[in-house]
Amino acid sequence: MEARRQAHLDLLGTTTELRAAIETTGLGHWPDMNVRLATIQQRAVSAGLYASRVALLSPDTADVAFKLASAASRLAATTAQYTNMARNQNDQFLAGQITRPIDLTEFDGHIERFARAAAQDSREVTALPVVNPLPTDQGA
């Protein structure tokens, strides 16, 4: 049960971090935009890995977990697409800025649906009856 709950928390945590990273990155021009984009991409990849873990441990929430991970991947791709990178003196892309607003509405909906499904799954698991241990042979 604890592994299942942790899998839910990991997916919610990484997608919440992804959302915050995109929102913060969209606030202006960054000299380290390459690092920010790499972080955003890594969080999207992590969302996919965590969704797979959720699916193995909690099949009832697999569908919403995979939909959330797919939305995370699309959001990371959109962020990269909407980013204008500038070359430095060594002809490297380091600095940049997101040039168009990124709509987080769909992603927020996926986070909310997964959070509800995870909460429901946790309630169902904790509501399972306790199985009594097998009686021991006390006469031996």
N, C-alpha and C positions, 0 to 999 in steps of 0.2 A: 504494500500500500504506500509506503514512504517513497519508493522509487517512482511510482506513478505520479504522486503529488510533485515530486522534484522535477519530473519530466515536464509537467504542466507549467511549473514555475520557470523552468529554464526557457521554454518557448515564449511565455509571456514576457519574461525579462529581456530576452534578446530583441524581441520585436518592439518593446517599449523603448529600449535603447536606440534601436534603428530609427524609430520615429523622432526621438529627441535629436539625434545626430543630424537628420535631414532638416528638421525645423531650424536648428541652430546654424547649420551650414548655409541655409538660405538667407541668413541675415546680412550677408555682405561679401566683400572680397577677402579671400584668405591667401596668405603667402604659402600655406601648406595644403592647398586644396588637393594635391595628389594623395596626401596622407589621409585626408578626410574622406575622399572617395574610396580609398582602399578599406578604410574602417567601415564605411557604409556597406560596401560589397561583402566584407567578411561577416558582418551581422546578418546579411541576407542569406549567405551560405549557412551560417550557424542555425538560422531559422529552419532551413530545410533539414539539417541534421537532427535538430531537436524534434521536428515534426515526425520524422521517421521513428525516433525513440518513443514519442507519444503513441504512435500507431502500434508499435510492438507491445507496449505496456497497457494501452487503453484503447482497444479497437473501436469502442463506441464514439470516441472523439477523434478518430483518425481523419475523417473527412474534413471536419472544420480545421484541424491542425494543418493538413496539406493545403487547404485553401488559403489559410493565413500565410503559410510559407511561400506559396505562389505569389500572393499579393506583395510579400516582402521583396521577392526577386524582381517583380515588375517595377516596384517603387525604386529600388536601387538602380535599375536600368534607366528609368525615367530621369532620375537624378543625374546620372552620368550624361544622358542625352541633352539635358537642359543646362549643362555646365560648359562655360566658355573658359578654356585654359589658355594661359599665356606662356610663351617660351621665355626662358631666362637667357643669360648671356652664353650659357653652354648648350643652348638649343634643347633644353629639357623642359617638359611641362611640369611645373611645380605649383604656381599660383593660379587662382581662378575664382570664378563666381558663378552661382546659379543665376541664369538669365531670365527664367520664367517661373512664376509661382507653381509650386507643386501641390496638387490637391490631395490631401490626406484623408478625405471623407471615406472613400472605399476601404482604405487600410484600417481606419478607426473602426469601421463596421466589422471587419474580420477579427480584429482584436477583441471587440466586445462579444461577438458570437462565440469565439473560442473560450473566453473567460467564463461565459455562462455555461458552456458545455463542460468545461473543466470543473467548475463548482458543482454542477449536477453530478458529474462522475464521482467526485470526492464524497458527496453526500450519500450516493448509492453504495460506495465501498464501505463507508463507516457505518452504514445501516445494516450491513450483512450480519446475520446471526453469528454468535460466537460458537465455534464448534467445540464441544466438550472433548477433552482428551480421553483416550481409551482407558478403561478401568485397568488398574494394575492388579496383578495377582498378589493379594495381600496375605494369602495363605502360605506362600512359599518362603 
